[in-house]
Amino acid sequence: MAEQRSARRPGGRRPRTAPLVVAGRTAALGVSLAVLAAGGFAWYTVNDLNGVTRSHALDEARKNAPKHLDKSINILLIGLDSRKDMDGNDLPKEFVQDELHAGSSEIGGYNTNSLIVLHIPPSGKVQAVSVPRDDWVQTYGADGKMHKVKEAYGYAKDAAEQKLRAKGVKGAELEHQSREAGRSATIQTVQKLLDIPIDHFAEVNLLGFYDIAKALEPITVCLNKPVNDPIVSRVTDDKGNVTRPGGGTGLQLPAGESQLNAAQALSFVRQRHNLTNGDLDRTHRQQAFIASVEYKLKQQGVLDDLGKLQALLDVVKKDVVIDDDWKLLDFAQQAPNLTGGNVEFNTLPIDKFATIGGQEVNQVDPAKLRRIVKQLFGQAPDAAPATGTGATGAPGAGPAVDAGSTTVDVQNGSPVSGAAGEESKALAALGYRAGKATTADTRPKSTTVKYGAGAKEAAQQIAARYGATATASTAVAAGHVQIVLGADYTAPAASGAPAADPSPTATLQMQGPPVKAGGVPCVD
């Protein structure tokens, strides 16, 4: 499931998806049922959407979901990087390779390469935040270990599949049930990472994105500069070493506006090679594409053309999965702000790139992400914590943690002078009890986190801060967590150590500028 990433730097961003539908490969995006409904569907048309595939994957997440402080709604949009249909069959080879230029039907796995939380407040601007797919976080639903956030789905699906096979489940039913485990793990991981309730979700895969784009083509996009992303073959030397990795979408477009067909649209949102910031830059494309689709729905008559609407509805019913509690007609009446350009897309920040277990990952500070999300969504950063989080918003995402009952001892084995004291202060500010801050006897390459009896959950959350894995140790006192900072530790400014909570008017740190709906935004 590991995947190597091309060179990239902070400053790009990741996919966002308009109201309801998400799609595909590295974050293929979609069109939202909510946009359509809010734009004026007749009642019978919305009612016809009851044919959409329903899922109970939210059940487990609802048990421990934080509470809303208002009547807002949070929707998780999942773009699944899968070349499989709903029953687990490979998509036609000719379609994937020749039409979409998306590699082989056998690759892609079950990574969620697009994860977007859409926050719809009772009134005012709708906010969408994307979680970069390579963020290194604690996942849920399978082994509960640290993985890239996109891998929560695949690990949980694989674990469930093994158990289901042992029970004799096979074929399409095996695919359906194991995907439910993947969806549940993804929802729980995002919900606990950001400390927000997920009320609804929608999932679309590669084929779904293509079908949506096909129903709406041509779609206008805008580039700040021309692009040439040639398809490059994978080249190996005589020893089998890869000397030039395969890649490229074949996309060639001039600067300015272009009209894209469905295949070009997929290339537009998939490109990551020949971009300054690689995988992160691609997010700008995906956000801009969604904004353009929303603009077309509102301005170019799609919402008033029953023939086009029906074609789009047919796609939605075939390719989209939503939760079983989503009352689409009620939602359509609640979400008028989804049209008219009243949506802003942002990408949550990463702290730095790192290599962990041979994988290139994004290291993030979950505590910082939570503060940003709370402020962006209109919840004061110092608001009382909700159920299922640390008492003071401790770093990481996990089960309920009483941070005040956990003592954290920090040993500095890194080259950064004074690091133990600084980290001890930062963790104390998050509610943990400050223990000893000393110099380590060793100089480990990597930061380690160990815990004594009763401190497992706290240790797991703290470990997320350092991109480490928490391990039990009888040498650590009960209720204590021991951190030994290694050579991979960098000073707080670089590692993302929490700063003071921003004021309500402060500029939020995001991964690049926002993309605003209401037109055809130009991107790189």
Secondary structure as UniProt FT lines:
FT   TURN            10..11
FT   TURN            25..27
FT   HELIX           33..38
FT   TURN            39..40
FT   HELIX           43..48
FT   HELIX           49..51
FT   STRAND          53..55
FT   TURN            57..58
FT   HELIX           59..63
FT   STRAND          73..81
FT   TURN            86..87
FT   HELIX           94..99
FT   TURN            105..106
FT   TURN            109..110
FT   STRAND          111..120
FT   STRAND          126..130
FT   TURN            133..134
FT   STRAND          135..138
FT   STRAND          146..148
FT   HELIX           149..151
FT   HELIX           152..166
FT   TURN            167..168
FT   HELIX           171..194
FT   STRAND          200..205
FT   HELIX           206..216
FT   STRAND          219..223
FT   STRAND          227..229
FT   STRAND          235..236
FT   TURN            238..239
FT   STRAND          242..244
FT   STRAND          251..253
FT   STRAND          256..260
FT   HELIX           262..270
FT   TURN            273..274
FT   TURN            276..277
FT   HELIX           278..299
FT   HELIX           302..304
FT   HELIX           306..319
FT   STRAND          321..323
FT   TURN            324..325
FT   HELIX           328..334
FT   HELIX           336..338
FT   TURN            340..341
FT   STRAND          343..347
FT   STRAND          352..356
FT   TURN            357..358
FT   STRAND          359..363
FT   HELIX           366..376
FT   TURN            377..378
FT   TURN            381..382
FT   TURN            387..388
FT   TURN            391..392
FT   HELIX           403..405
FT   STRAND          407..412
FT   TURN            417..418
FT   HELIX           419..429
FT   TURN            430..431
FT   STRAND          433..439
FT   STRAND          448..451
FT   TURN            453..454
FT   HELIX           456..466
FT   STRAND          470..472
FT   TURN            474..475
FT   TURN            478..479
FT   STRAND          480..485
FT   TURN            487..488
FT   HELIX           492..495
FT   TURN            504..505
FT   STRAND          515..516
FT   STRAND          522..523
//
